[in-house]
């Protein structure tokens, strides 16, 4: 029922529903199958039709950042390993209600681009993003 009306449901509900359904084409969790699985490709695209509302007490845009990061982590095909790592490691801070500004996000990405480890990246975002957007 949920996946038949994704545009009428919150994105988190749609995401949870996809996790509970098997793809008839590839057998994996619906929307998480390999690139090229037409049913998962379609379901993954439909997830963005779901309703997105910021939670109370978080900066505007936090829910969107969370949604995009979850989407990338759930279906990383065609996305660089550094990008997936950065988005995965950023999830706890976003779930905690913080949102980096553009400059903060760019500096964080530079940590990985310059060969920083996962631990250094995580330490950086946990230290720098807790203060809110700076740009």
N, CA, C and O atoms as a MOPAC input file, in Angstrom:
PM7 MOZYME 1SCF
protein

 N      0.82100 1    -1.18700 1     0.00000 1
 C      0.00000 1     0.00000 1     0.00000 1
 C      0.87100 1     1.25900 1     0.00000 1
 O      0.59500 1     2.20300 1    -0.74100 1
 N      1.91000 1     1.27800 1     0.82000 1
 C      2.77000 1     2.46500 1     0.91400 1
 C      3.45900 1     2.74400 1    -0.41800 1
 O      3.45200 1     3.87900 1    -0.89600 1
 N      4.05200 1     1.71800 1    -1.01800 1
 C      4.81300 1     1.95300 1    -2.24200 1
 C      3.92300 1     2.22600 1    -3.45400 1
 O      4.40700 1     2.66000 1    -4.49900 1
 N      2.63600 1     1.97300 1    -3.31300 1
 C      1.70900 1     2.30900 1    -4.38900 1
 C      1.31700 1     3.77800 1    -4.35700 1
 O      0.75000 1     4.29500 1    -5.31900 1
 N      1.62100 1     4.45300 1    -3.24300 1
 C      1.26900 1     5.86400 1    -3.08600 1
 C      2.42100 1     6.63500 1    -2.43400 1
 O      2.22400 1     7.32000 1    -1.43000 1
 N      3.60200 1     6.52100 1    -2.99800 1
 C      4.76200 1     7.14600 1    -2.35700 1
 C      4.61900 1     8.65200 1    -2.22300 1
 O      5.16700 1     9.24600 1    -1.29500 1
 N      3.89200 1     9.27300 1    -3.13700 1
 C      3.73200 1    10.73000 1    -3.08700 1
 C      2.78500 1    11.17800 1    -1.97200 1
 O      2.61100 1    12.37700 1    -1.75200 1
 N      2.18000 1    10.23400 1    -1.27600 1
 C      1.26600 1    10.56100 1    -0.17600 1
 C      1.82200 1    10.14700 1     1.17700 1
 O      1.12100 1    10.21900 1     2.18600 1
 N      3.08200 1     9.71200 1     1.20600 1
 C      3.68400 1     9.18600 1     2.42700 1
 C      4.98500 1     9.92000 1     2.74500 1
 O      5.66500 1    10.39600 1     1.83600 1
 N      5.33500 1    10.01500 1     4.02800 1
 C      6.63900 1    10.57400 1     4.39100 1
 C      7.76500 1     9.69000 1     3.85900 1
 O      7.62300 1     8.46900 1     3.79000 1
 N      8.86800 1    10.30400 1     3.49000 1
 C      9.96400 1     9.55700 1     2.87700 1
 C     10.48600 1     8.45000 1     3.78600 1
 O     10.90100 1     7.40000 1     3.29700 1
 N     10.47200 1     8.66500 1     5.09100 1
 C     10.97800 1     7.63500 1     6.00300 1
 C     10.08400 1     6.39200 1     5.98700 1
 O     10.57300 1     5.27000 1     6.11700 1
 N      8.79900 1     6.59300 1     5.83000 1
 C      7.86000 1     5.46900 1     5.75900 1
 C      8.08100 1     4.71200 1     4.45300 1
 O      8.08700 1     3.48100 1     4.43900 1
 N      8.26300 1     5.44100 1     3.36500 1
 C      8.53300 1     4.81300 1     2.07000 1
 C      9.84400 1     4.02300 1     2.13100 1
 O      9.91800 1     2.89100 1     1.65400 1
 N     10.85900 1     4.62500 1     2.71200 1
 C     12.15700 1     3.96200 1     2.84000 1
 C     12.02400 1     2.65800 1     3.62900 1
 O     12.58200 1     1.63200 1     3.24200 1
 N     11.28900 1     2.70500 1     4.72700 1
 C     11.08200 1     1.50500 1     5.55000 1
 C     10.28100 1     0.44300 1     4.79100 1
 O     10.56000 1    -0.75000 1     4.90900 1
 N      9.29800 1     0.87700 1     4.02200 1
 C      8.49200 1    -0.07600 1     3.24900 1
 C      9.35000 1    -0.78800 1     2.21000 1
 O      9.24700 1    -2.00300 1     2.04500 1
 N     10.19400 1    -0.03600 1     1.51000 1
 C     11.07900 1    -0.65100 1     0.52200 1
 C     11.98400 1    -1.70700 1     1.16900 1
 O     12.25100 1    -2.74500 1     0.56500 1
 N     12.44600 1    -1.45100 1     2.37000 1
 C     13.30300 1    -2.41800 1     3.05100 1
 C     12.57900 1    -3.72000 1     3.36400 1
 O     13.21300 1    -4.76400 1     3.51600 1
 N     11.28100 1    -3.66200 1     3.45700 1
 C     10.50100 1    -4.84200 1     3.83200 1
 C      9.94200 1    -5.60500 1     2.63600 1
 O      9.30500 1    -6.64700 1     2.79500 1
 N     10.18300 1    -5.08300 1     1.44800 1
 C      9.68900 1    -5.72800 1     0.23800 1
 C     10.84200 1    -6.27900 1    -0.58500 1
 O     11.88600 1    -5.63900 1    -0.71500 1
 N     10.65000 1    -7.45200 1    -1.13000 1
 C     11.66800 1    -8.04700 1    -1.99700 1
 C     11.38100 1    -7.65000 1    -3.44000 1
 O     10.22900 1    -7.57800 1    -3.86800 1
 N     12.43400 1    -7.40100 1    -4.16100 1
 C     12.31600 1    -7.07700 1    -5.57900 1
 C     12.02700 1    -8.36100 1    -6.35400 1
 O     12.72000 1    -9.36700 1    -6.19900 1
 N     11.00000 1    -8.30800 1    -7.18200 1
 C     10.62400 1    -9.47200 1    -7.98400 1
 C     11.66900 1    -9.77600 1    -9.05800 1
 O     11.74200 1   -10.89900 1    -9.55600 1
 N     12.47200 1    -8.78200 1    -9.41200 1
 C     13.45100 1    -8.95300 1   -10.48300 1
 C     14.79900 1    -9.49500 1    -9.98400 1
 O     15.33800 1   -10.44100 1   -10.55900 1
 N     15.34400 1    -8.89200 1    -8.91100 1
 C     16.69000 1    -9.29300 1    -8.45800 1
 C     16.67300 1   -10.04800 1    -7.12700 1
 O     17.67300 1   -10.66600 1    -6.76000 1
 N     15.56200 1   -10.00600 1    -6.40600 1
 C     15.44100 1   -10.72500 1    -5.14500 1
 C     15.94600 1    -9.97000 1    -3.92600 1
 O     15.74600 1   -10.42200 1    -2.79800 1
 N     16.60200 1    -8.81800 1    -4.13200 1
 C     17.08600 1    -8.01300 1    -3.01100 1
 C     15.97700 1    -7.14400 1    -2.44500 1
 O     14.82900 1    -7.21000 1    -2.88400 1
 N     16.34000 1    -6.32500 1    -1.45900 1
 C     15.36900 1    -5.37300 1    -0.91700 1
 C     14.99600 1    -4.39600 1    -2.03200 1
 O     15.87200 1    -3.86800 1    -2.71800 1
 N     13.71700 1    -4.16100 1    -2.20700 1
 C     13.23600 1    -3.29700 1    -3.28200 1
 C     13.88600 1    -1.92200 1    -3.18200 1
 O     13.89700 1    -1.31500 1    -2.11100 1
 N     14.41300 1    -1.44200 1    -4.26400 1
 C     15.08600 1    -0.14900 1    -4.43300 1
 C     16.56900 1    -0.21700 1    -4.10300 1
 O     17.28400 1     0.76300 1    -4.31200 1
 N     17.05000 1    -1.34500 1    -3.59500 1
 C     18.46200 1    -1.43500 1    -3.19900 1
 C     19.25200 1    -2.39600 1    -4.06400 1
 O     20.43500 1    -2.62900 1    -3.81400 1
 N     18.61500 1    -2.95300 1    -5.07300 1
 C     19.28800 1    -3.91600 1    -5.93100 1
 C     20.36600 1    -3.27800 1    -6.78100 1
 O     20.56700 1    -2.06500 1    -6.73700 1
 N     21.05700 1    -4.09600 1    -7.55300 1
 C     22.16900 1    -3.58900 1    -8.36100 1
 C     21.69900 1    -2.62900 1    -9.45100 1
 O     20.56300 1    -2.70300 1    -9.91900 1
 N     22.58900 1    -1.73500 1    -9.84000 1
 C     22.29300 1    -0.83200 1   -10.95100 1
 C     21.93100 1    -1.69000 1   -12.15900 1
 O     22.58300 1    -2.69600 1   -12.44000 1
 N     20.91100 1    -1.28800 1   -12.84900 1
 C     20.46300 1    -2.06300 1   -13.99800 1
 C     19.26300 1    -2.93300 1   -13.69400 1
 O     18.60100 1    -3.40200 1   -14.62000 1
 N     18.96400 1    -3.16200 1   -12.43500 1
 C     17.73000 1    -3.86900 1   -12.08400 1
 C     16.61100 1    -2.85400 1   -12.28000 1
 O     16.49000 1    -1.89900 1   -11.51400 1
 N     15.79900 1    -3.06100 1   -13.30000 1
 C     14.81300 1    -2.03000 1   -13.65800 1
 C     13.80300 1    -1.76700 1   -12.54100 1
 O     13.40400 1    -0.62200 1   -12.33300 1
 N     13.38700 1    -2.80000 1   -11.82700 1
 C     12.42400 1    -2.59700 1   -10.73700 1
 C     13.05200 1    -1.78000 1    -9.60700 1
 O     12.40100 1    -0.88800 1    -9.06300 1
 N     14.29700 1    -2.06500 1    -9.24800 1
 C     14.97900 1    -1.30900 1    -8.18700 1
 C     15.32400 1     0.10200 1    -8.65300 1
 O     15.22400 1     1.05200 1    -7.87700 1
 N     15.73000 1     0.24700 1    -9.91500 1
 C     16.00000 1     1.58600 1   -10.45200 1
 C     14.74500 1     2.45300 1   -10.35600 1
 O     14.81000 1     3.61000 1    -9.94100 1
 N     13.62000 1     1.88900 1   -10.73900 1
 C     12.34800 1     2.61800 1   -10.71000 1
 C     11.96000 1     2.96400 1    -9.27000 1
 O     11.61200 1     4.10900 1    -8.97900 1
 N     12.01800 1     1.98500 1    -8.37500 1
 C     11.65500 1     2.22600 1    -6.97600 1
 C     12.58000 1     3.25900 1    -6.34200 1
 O     12.12100 1     4.12000 1    -5.59100 1
 N     13.86500 1     3.18500 1    -6.63300 1
 C     14.81900 1     4.15300 1    -6.09100 1
 C     14.46500 1     5.56800 1    -6.55900 1
 O     14.53800 1     6.51700 1    -5.77800 1
 N     14.09100 1     5.70700 1    -7.79600 1
 C     13.67200 1     7.01900 1    -8.31200 1
 C     12.38500 1     7.49900 1    -7.66800 1
 O     12.23700 1     8.69000 1    -7.39400 1
 N     11.46300 1     6.59600 1    -7.42700 1
 C     10.17700 1     6.96400 1    -6.81800 1
 C     10.33400 1     7.43900 1    -5.38100 1
 O      9.50000 1     8.20000 1    -4.88900 1
 N     11.39400 1     7.00200 1    -4.69700 1
 C     11.56900 1     7.40300 1    -3.29400 1
 C     11.61100 1     8.92400 1    -3.16200 1
 O     11.27700 1     9.45500 1    -2.10200 1
 N     12.01300 1     9.63000 1    -4.21000 1
 C     12.09100 1    11.08900 1    -4.15000 1
 C     10.74400 1    11.76800 1    -4.36100 1
 O     10.63900 1    12.98900 1    -4.24400 1
 N      9.72100 1    10.99200 1    -4.66900 1
 C      8.37400 1    11.55300 1    -4.76600 1
 C      7.70700 1    11.61900 1    -3.39300 1
 O      6.67500 1    12.27100 1    -3.23900 1
 N      8.27700 1    10.96100 1    -2.41100 1
 C      7.70300 1    10.92200 1    -1.06100 1
 C      7.78800 1    12.29900 1    -0.39800 1
 O      8.57200 1    13.15600 1    -0.80600 1
 N      6.98700 1    12.48100 1     0.60100 1
 C      6.88700 1    13.75500 1     1.32000 1
 C      8.10900 1    13.94400 1     2.22700 1
 O      8.57000 1    13.01600 1     2.89200 1
 N      8.60500 1    15.16500 1     2.22400 1
 C      9.77400 1    15.49800 1     3.04500 1
 C      9.44600 1    16.73400 1     3.88200 1
 O      9.21100 1    17.81600 1     3.34400 1
 N      9.43500 1    16.56200 1     5.18600 1
 C      9.14400 1    17.66300 1     6.10200 1
 C     10.22900 1    17.68500 1     7.16900 1
 O     10.53800 1    16.65400 1     7.76800 1
 N     10.81300 1    18.86900 1     7.40900 1
 C     11.83000 1    18.97400 1     8.45300 1
 C     11.22100 1    18.66000 1     9.80600 1
 O     10.08700 1    19.04000 1    10.10000 1
 N     11.98400 1    17.96700 1    10.61600 1
 C     11.56400 1    17.67300 1    11.98700 1
 C     11.57600 1    18.95900 1    12.80200 1
 O     12.32200 1    19.88700 1    12.48600 1
 N     10.76300 1    19.02100 1    13.83800 1
 C     10.78900 1    20.20100 1    14.70600 1
 C     12.17400 1    20.33900 1    15.36300 1
 O     12.77900 1    19.35300 1    15.78200 1
 N     12.64600 1    21.56600 1    15.43700 1
 C     13.88400 1    21.84200 1    16.14500 1
 C     15.16300 1    21.60600 1    15.36600 1
 O     16.25200 1    21.68200 1    15.93400 1
 N     15.05400 1    21.31900 1    14.07100 1
 C     16.25500 1    21.15200 1    13.25800 1
 C     16.30100 1    22.27300 1    12.22200 1
 O     15.26100 1    22.82700 1    11.86700 1
 N     17.49700 1    22.61200 1    11.73500 1
 C     17.58900 1    23.66400 1    10.72000 1
 C     16.85900 1    23.25300 1     9.44000 1
 O     16.85100 1    22.07600 1     9.07800 1
 N     16.25200 1    24.21900 1     8.76200 1
 C     15.63200 1    23.90800 1     7.46700 1
 C     16.65800 1    23.27300 1     6.53700 1
 O     17.77900 1    23.76500 1     6.40900 1
 N     16.27700 1    22.19900 1     5.90400 1
 C     17.17100 1    21.48700 1     4.99600 1
 C     17.80800 1    20.25400 1     5.61400 1
 O     18.37400 1    19.42500 1     4.90100 1
 N     17.72300 1    20.12300 1     6.93700 1
 C     18.31300 1    18.95200 1     7.58900 1
 C     17.67000 1    17.66600 1     7.08000 1
 O     18.36700 1    16.69000 1     6.80000 1
 N     16.36600 1    17.66200 1     6.96300 1
 C     15.66600 1    16.44600 1     6.52900 1
 C     16.06200 1    16.08000 1     5.10400 1
 O     16.20900 1    14.90100 1     4.78400 1
 N     16.23400 1    17.07500 1     4.25400 1
 C     16.64500 1    16.79700 1     2.88200 1
 C     18.06200 1    16.20900 1     2.85900 1
 O     18.32600 1    15.24400 1     2.14200 1
 N     18.96500 1    16.79200 1     3.64200 1
 C     20.33500 1    16.26300 1     3.70900 1
 C     20.32800 1    14.82800 1     4.21800 1
 O     21.04400 1    13.97200 1     3.69900 1
 N     19.52700 1    14.57700 1     5.22000 1
 C     19.41100 1    13.22900 1     5.76500 1
 C     18.87000 1    12.26500 1     4.71700 1
 O     19.38500 1    11.15900 1     4.55400 1
 N     17.84000 1    12.68800 1     4.01700 1
 C     17.21800 1    11.85300 1     2.98900 1
 C     18.20200 1    11.50700 1     1.87800 1
 O     18.27200 1    10.35500 1     1.45100 1
 N     18.95400 1    12.48500 1     1.41200 1
 C     19.92100 1    12.24100 1     0.33400 1
 C     21.03300 1    11.31400 1     0.81500 1
 O     21.42500 1    10.39000 1     0.10300 1
 N     21.54200 1    11.56000 1     2.02100 1
 C     22.60500 1    10.69600 1     2.53600 1
 C     22.12500 1     9.26100 1     2.69700 1
 O     22.85200 1     8.32800 1     2.35600 1
 N     20.92600 1     9.06800 1     3.20300 1
 C     20.36900 1     7.72300 1     3.34700 1
 C     20.23400 1     7.07500 1     1.96900 1
 O     20.56100 1     5.90000 1     1.79900 1
 N     19.76100 1     7.82500 1     1.00600 1
 C     19.59200 1     7.29400 1    -0.34600 1
 C     20.91900 1     6.83600 1    -0.93700 1
 O     20.99500 1     5.76600 1    -1.54300 1
 N     21.96200 1     7.63900 1    -0.76500 1
 C     23.28200 1     7.28500 1    -1.29900 1
 C     23.82800 1     6.04300 1    -0.60300 1
 O     24.36200 1     5.14700 1    -1.25600 1
 N     23.69700 1     5.99200 1     0.70600 1
 C     24.21500 1     4.84300 1     1.45300 1
 C     23.44800 1     3.57000 1     1.09500 1
 O     24.04100 1     2.49500 1     0.99700 1
 N     22.14500 1     3.68700 1     0.90200 1
 C     21.33800 1     2.50800 1     0.57500 1
 C     21.58900 1     2.00100 1    -0.83300 1
 O     21.49700 1     0.80000 1    -1.08800 1
 N     21.90300 1     2.90000 1    -1.74400 1
 C     22.10200 1     2.48600 1    -3.13600 1
 C     23.30600 1     3.21800 1    -3.71900 1
 O     23.14900 1     4.20800 1    -4.43300 1
 N     24.50100 1     2.73100 1    -3.41500 1
 C     25.72800 1     3.45700 1    -3.75900 1
 C     26.23600 1     3.27300 1    -5.19500 1
 O     27.31000 1     3.77100 1    -5.53300 1
 N     25.49300 1     2.57900 1    -6.02800 1
 C     25.96700 1     2.27500 1    -7.37900 1
 C     26.21000 1     3.54800 1    -8.17400 1
 O     25.35100 1     4.42800 1    -8.24800 1
 N     27.39600 1     3.63000 1    -8.76600 1
 C     27.74000 1     4.77500 1    -9.59800 1
 C     28.22200 1     5.97900 1    -8.80100 1
 O     28.41600 1     7.05300 1    -9.37100 1
 N     28.41700 1     5.82500 1    -7.50500 1
 C     28.86700 1     6.91500 1    -6.64700 1
 C     30.23800 1     6.52300 1    -6.10100 1
 O     30.46000 1     5.37000 1    -5.73100 1
 N     31.15200 1     7.48600 1    -6.05300 1
 C     32.51800 1     7.16200 1    -5.62400 1
 C     32.53900 1     6.65100 1    -4.18900 1
 O     31.68200 1     6.99100 1    -3.37400 1
 N     33.52800 1     5.83500 1    -3.90900 1
 C     33.68400 1     5.28300 1    -2.56000 1
 C     33.87500 1     6.38600 1    -1.53000 1
 O     33.37900 1     6.27300 1    -0.40900 1
 N     34.58700 1     7.45300 1    -1.89100 1
 C     34.78100 1     8.58500 1    -0.96700 1
 C     33.45700 1     9.26700 1    -0.65600 1
 O     33.19200 1     9.63300 1     0.49000 1
 N     32.63900 1     9.43400 1    -1.66400 1
 C     31.33500 1    10.08700 1    -1.46700 1
 C     30.44900 1     9.24500 1    -0.55600 1
 O     29.80800 1     9.77200 1     0.35300 1
 N     30.41600 1     7.96000 1    -0.79800 1
 C     29.60400 1     7.06600 1     0.03400 1
 C     30.12200 1     7.07700 1     1.47300 1
 O     29.33500 1     7.14100 1     2.41700 1
 N     31.42400 1     7.01700 1     1.63500 1
 C     32.01100 1     7.04900 1     2.97000 1
 C     31.64300 1     8.33600 1     3.69900 1
 O     31.20800 1     8.30000 1     4.85000 1
 N     31.81500 1     9.46500 1     3.03300 1
 C     31.48400 1    10.75000 1     3.64500 1
 C     30.02800 1    10.84300 1     4.04000 1
 O     29.70600 1    11.33600 1     5.12100 1
 N     29.15400 1    10.37900 1     3.18500 1
 C     27.71700 1    10.44200 1     3.49200 1
 C     27.35400 1     9.49500 1     4.63100 1
 O     26.53100 1     9.83100 1     5.48200 1
 N     27.96200 1     8.32100 1     4.64700 1
 C     27.69500 1     7.35900 1     5.73100 1
 C     28.16500 1     7.91600 1     7.07100 1
 O     27.45400 1     7.82700 1     8.07300 1
 N     29.35800 1     8.48600 1     7.08200 1
 C     29.90500 1     9.01400 1     8.32500 1
 C     29.21200 1    10.29500 1     8.78800 1
 O     29.30500 1    10.66200 1     9.95900 1
 N     28.52600 1    10.96600 1     7.88600 1
 C     27.79700 1    12.19200 1     8.22600 1
 C     26.41600 1    11.90800 1     8.81200 1
 O     25.82200 1    12.77800 1     9.44900 1
 N     25.91000 1    10.71400 1     8.60600 1
 C     24.55100 1    10.39600 1     9.06000 1
 C     24.31300 1    10.64300 1    10.55300 1
 O     23.28900 1    11.23500 1    10.89800 1
 N     25.19500 1    10.22400 1    11.44700 1
 C     24.90700 1    10.45400 1    12.86800 1
 C     24.72200 1    11.92800 1    13.22200 1
 O     23.85900 1    12.27400 1    14.03000 1
 N     25.52600 1    12.78500 1    12.62100 1
 C     25.44300 1    14.22100 1    12.90200 1
 C     24.13200 1    14.78800 1    12.35700 1
 O     23.49800 1    15.62600 1    12.99800 1
 N     23.73200 1    14.33000 1    11.17500 1
 C     22.46300 1    14.78700 1    10.59500 1
 C     21.28900 1    14.27200 1    11.41700 1
 O     20.33600 1    15.00800 1    11.67200 1
 N     21.35500 1    13.02000 1    11.82800 1
 C     20.28500 1    12.46100 1    12.66600 1
 C     20.16300 1    13.21500 1    13.99000 1
 O     19.07900 1    13.31100 1    14.56600 1
 N     21.27700 1    13.74000 1    14.45700 1
 C     21.29100 1    14.51000 1    15.70100 1
 C     20.71500 1    15.91500 1    15.50400 1
 O     20.56800 1    16.67000 1    16.46500 1
 N     20.39100 1    16.26200 1    14.25100 1
 C     19.73200 1    17.53400 1    13.97800 1
 C     20.63900 1    18.65700 1    13.52700 1
 O     20.21300 1    19.81100 1    13.47100 1
 N     21.88500 1    18.34300 1    13.20300 1
 C     22.80900 1    19.37600 1    12.74600 1
 C     22.82100 1    19.42000 1    11.22200 1
 O     22.45400 1    18.45200 1    10.55700 1
 N     23.24700 1    20.55300 1    10.68500 1
 C     23.31800 1    20.71700 1     9.23900 1
 C     24.51700 1    21.59600 1     8.91000 1
 O     24.59100 1    22.73200 1     9.37900 1
 N     25.45700 1    21.09500 1     8.11200 1
 C     26.60300 1    21.92900 1     7.76700 1
 C     26.21700 1    22.99000 1     6.74400 1
 O     25.29400 1    22.80600 1     5.94900 1
 N     26.93100 1    24.08200 1     6.78200 1
 C     26.81400 1    25.06200 1     5.70800 1
 C     27.61800 1    24.57000 1     4.51900 1
 O     28.32700 1    23.56800 1     4.61700 1
 N     27.51300 1    25.26200 1     3.40700 1
 C     28.24000 1    24.87000 1     2.19800 1
 C     29.73500 1    24.81100 1     2.45900 1
 O     30.39500 1    23.84100 1     2.08500 1
 N     30.27100 1    25.84100 1     3.09800 1
 C     31.71500 1    25.87400 1     3.35800 1
 C     32.13800 1    24.71500 1     4.25800 1
 O     33.17500 1    24.09500 1     4.01900 1
 N     31.35200 1    24.41800 1     5.28300 1
 C     31.67700 1    23.31000 1     6.18100 1
 C     31.67500 1    21.98100 1     5.43400 1
 O     32.56000 1    21.15100 1     5.63900 1
 N     30.69300 1    21.77900 1     4.57800 1
 C     30.61000 1    20.53300 1     3.81300 1
 C     31.78900 1    20.40800 1     2.84500 1
 O     32.33600 1    19.32000 1     2.66800 1
 N     32.17500 1    21.51500 1     2.22600 1
 C     33.30100 1    21.48000 1     1.29200 1
 C     34.61700 1    21.18300 1     2.00700 1
 O     35.43800 1    20.41900 1     1.49900 1
 N     34.81900 1    21.77500 1     3.16900 1
 C     36.04300 1    21.51000 1     3.92400 1
 C     36.06200 1    20.04900 1     4.38000 1
 O     37.10700 1    19.39900 1     4.34700 1
 N     34.92000 1    19.54200 1     4.80000 1
 C     34.84900 1    18.14100 1     5.21500 1
 C     35.20200 1    17.22200 1     4.05000 1
 O     35.96600 1    16.27200 1     4.21700 1
 N     34.65500 1    17.49800 1     2.88700 1
 C     34.95000 1    16.67800 1     1.70700 1
 C     36.44000 1    16.73200 1     1.37700 1
 O     37.02200 1    15.73100 1     0.95900 1
 N     37.05700 1    17.90200 1     1.56500 1
 C     38.49200 1    18.04700 1     1.30000 1
 C     39.32600 1    17.15000 1     2.21200 1
 O     40.40300 1    16.70000 1     1.82400 1
 N     38.83400 1    16.89300 1     3.41200 1
 C     39.53800 1    15.97900 1     4.32100 1
 C     39.69200 1    14.61500 1     3.64900 1
 O     40.77000 1    14.02200 1     3.67700 1
 N     38.61700 1    14.12600 1     3.04900 1
 C     38.69000 1    12.82700 1     2.35700 1
 C     39.49200 1    12.92800 1     1.06700 1
 O     40.28400 1    12.03900 1     0.75300 1
 N     39.28600 1    14.01500 1     0.31700 1
 C     39.99000 1    14.16300 1    -0.95700 1
 C     41.50200 1    14.23200 1    -0.78100 1
 O     42.25600 1    13.83100 1    -1.66800 1
 N     41.93900 1    14.73800 1     0.35800 1
 C     43.37600 1    14.85800 1     0.62300 1
 C     43.93600 1    13.61300 1     1.31100 1
 O     45.05400 1    13.63800 1     1.82800 1
 N     43.16800 1    12.53600 1     1.31800 1
 C     43.65900 1    11.27400 1     1.85500 1
 C     43.36400 1    11.04500 1     3.32300 1
 O     43.90800 1    10.12300 1     3.93100 1
 N     42.51200 1    11.87200 1     3.89400 1
 C     42.14600 1    11.67800 1     5.29900 1
 C     41.42800 1    10.35600 1     5.50900 1
 O     40.71700 1     9.87200 1     4.62800 1
 N     41.61800 1     9.79200 1     6.66100 1
 C     40.99100 1     8.51000 1     6.98400 1
 C     39.53300 1     8.72000 1     7.37800 1
 O     39.08700 1     9.84600 1     7.59800 1
 N     38.80800 1     7.62200 1     7.46000 1
 C     37.42000 1     7.68100 1     7.92600 1
 C     37.36500 1     8.27200 1     9.32800 1
 O     36.47400 1     9.06200 1     9.63900 1
 N     38.31800 1     7.89000 1    10.17500 1
 C     38.34700 1     8.40300 1    11.54900 1
 C     38.56500 1     9.91900 1    11.56200 1
 O     37.91500 1    10.63100 1    12.32700 1
 N     39.47400 1    10.41300 1    10.72000 1
 C     39.71900 1    11.86900 1    10.67300 1
 C     38.48700 1    12.60500 1    10.16100 1
 O     38.13600 1    13.66600 1    10.67900 1
 N     37.83700 1    12.05500 1     9.15800 1
 C     36.62900 1    12.68400 1     8.62500 1
 C     35.54500 1    12.73000 1     9.70200 1
 O     34.93600 1    13.77400 1     9.93500 1
 N     35.31300 1    11.60300 1    10.34900 1
 C     34.27200 1    11.54100 1    11.38300 1
 C     34.58500 1    12.51200 1    12.51900 1
 O     33.69300 1    13.20100 1    13.01200 1
 N     35.83200 1    12.56600 1    12.92700 1
 C     36.22400 1    13.50300 1    13.98500 1
 C     35.95800 1    14.94300 1    13.55200 1
 O     35.45100 1    15.75300 1    14.32800 1
 N     36.30700 1    15.24800 1    12.30700 1
 C     36.10300 1    16.60000 1    11.78800 1
 C     34.63000 1    16.99500 1    11.78800 1
 O     34.27100 1    18.05400 1    12.30300 1
 N     33.77500 1    16.14700 1    11.21000 1
 C     32.35900 1    16.53900 1    11.12100 1
 C     31.70700 1    16.60500 1    12.49900 1
 O     30.85600 1    17.46100 1    12.74300 1
 N     32.09700 1    15.72100 1    13.38700 1
 C     31.51100 1    15.76400 1    14.73100 1
 C     31.94000 1    17.01800 1    15.48400 1
 O     31.18100 1    17.54300 1    16.29900 1
 N     33.13300 1    17.49300 1    15.22100 1
 C     33.62600 1    18.70800 1    15.87400 1
 C     33.08000 1    19.96200 1    15.18400 1
 O     32.61100 1    20.87800 1    15.85900 1
 N     33.13300 1    20.01400 1    13.85800 1
 C     32.83700 1    21.23300 1    13.11500 1
 C     31.35900 1    21.46000 1    12.78200 1
 O     30.92900 1    22.60600 1    12.64500 1
 N     30.58800 1    20.39900 1    12.65300 1
 C     29.20300 1    20.57700 1    12.21100 1
 C     28.23900 1    20.79500 1    13.36500 1
 O     27.08500 1    21.15100 1    13.12900 1
 N     28.65200 1    20.60500 1    14.55100 1
 C     27.73500 1    20.76600 1    15.69100 1
 C     27.33300 1    22.21400 1    15.91500 1
 O     26.31900 1    22.47400 1    16.56400 1
 N     28.09600 1    23.15700 1    15.39900 1
 C     27.77500 1    24.56600 1    15.59800 1
 C     26.74700 1    25.10400 1    14.62500 1
 O     26.29800 1    26.23900 1    14.78000 1
 N     26.35800 1    24.32400 1    13.62600 1
 C     25.36900 1    24.78000 1    12.65600 1
 C     26.04500 1    25.32600 1    11.40800 1
 O     27.27300 1    25.32900 1    11.31600 1
 N     25.25300 1    25.78800 1    10.44700 1
 C     25.79900 1    26.28000 1     9.17400 1
 C     26.67800 1    27.49800 1     9.36600 1
 O     26.37100 1    28.39400 1    10.15300 1
 N     27.78000 1    27.51200 1     8.62800 1
 C     28.64000 1    28.68100 1     8.66300 1
 C     28.62200 1    29.40400 1     7.32300 1
 O     29.18100 1    30.49400 1     7.19700 1
 N     27.98700 1    28.80800 1     6.32700 1
 C     27.88700 1    29.46800 1     5.03600 1
 C     26.65200 1    28.98100 1     4.31400 1
 O     26.37800 1    29.41600 1     3.19600 1

